[in-house]
């Protein structure tokens, strides 16, 4: 089956349209040759091919090197559809956790100065940040207030004292998709999200305290405020139950759309509707609202994190230099202009487990990054590394300005649990100087480092393919999980 | 032997379920989902509630997704975990019946697994030797 792939270069492999009848465009997977066997075994090639069936899909059905088996789209999948040419929007191409994403805070603190107190810091974060299933947040909203939150995103949180204006500028889309329509979010979705504002969630969500281990690009690092030996904090979370319900609601709405609009799909999880249709418009507006919920959530989580640091260090977060570097989404659909066959087109770019990576000069970037490019935050597993990269023109040309979102899973949760108990993973990591606190030991086993691909190899592919350039590598000092 | 078991998937959960009737398939799937959410320990200490449920869709697979997503919504939004059901399904795709739920105290929900939704991925209810079978993928 690996023979189905045609080599484009050492880091890019193509699935021709003949791989599966019905494909409108080829598939392209960014990977090293030794990744391909696992990709095929994990049924990802079929998922890449299935995405190529979507009406209006242009250029390629793409997959990043952290690709693994998903549902509908593979995780690590990117696909763009031509909005003005019947292109569809597919909730399965975003995923249930709308705007799951990650943000990075920098600081003026040296990791060496904090090392003896990391356990205290992690314990304080674990106590003060609501995490885990069924754990409500302290930021209470009623239904009316929720509608304002869904419209405003990060701005809602900042207006309530959870951050500063500069945080908004350093968030993708300024932390708000303006097309959000809270009235298109169901009461069920609102109910699921009512007490979850400012909560971390569970699964692979985390807050991680890190040390910058290596700087690769001095100029970009200086602009991003990063230096070797620095303490940083990474926050990974999404739209919680509200986002899951929005996706579910609109998958149901779109169930009849393929027949209504005259197209067929090989996997019903790829149900979709033309962006310009009634159903497509309604889903997009609801998705924007769910995305705004996630940005407000991460803004609140950052506020809680800053409060913990202020208490531990006895200084305001400004004095600690605890500023937001950037916040990126890795489960979203965006309406973006891209050049296709020499013509500028309005595309609906789906990124499911993939991150936007815009180059220098792009007008969507905040002024302070416009001369350098977009920071791209790539979390790894809790035992190895995470990265900050910077977007390139090559990514705009080849992948609609997209790169990987993380390491990508290598094995199932069941397999991971069989390999070690959660307590063993925690002890192993503590031996390596990494403190882990979680609401349940089983989730630690499921999320153990060995369950994930090596982020260094994944980032190496992205870098060698020219899609993004490494700026800094971080290693974990401690992490909290729900 | 339980009428459901879980299969490997890289990131999520696949549950394989069987039933002697379509109604039994649906109630067995709900039982398996409740175990996936909250584990197998006895829940008899919890208060129970009985509510009438009614769902409708001409496509049985879609109805199954709706039913399972109802189980998920009830737990995460309303603190109620599926216990058992007495269901009937008519030709026109109407599923109805009395469903018993455990009322789970909020402070005990933290031991649950976060299951976001049932998906349509490769979903097909099959029949073999007078028994119904289906495999459902849940997003975790």
Interface residues (C-beta under 8 A of the other chain):
Chain A: X42 X68 X69 X70 X71 X72 X75 X95 X96 X97 X132 X133 X134 X135 X136 X188 X191 X192 X201 X202 X203 X241 X244 X245 X247 X248 X251 X252 X255 X267 X268 X269 X271 X409 X410 X411 X412 X413 X414 X415 X439 X440 X482
Chain B: X6 X8 X9 X10 X11 X12 X13 X59 X61 X62 X65 X66 X69 X73 X76 X77 X78 X79 X106 X108 X109 X110 X111 X112 X113 X114 X116 X117 X119 X120 X121 X122 X123 X137 X139 X140
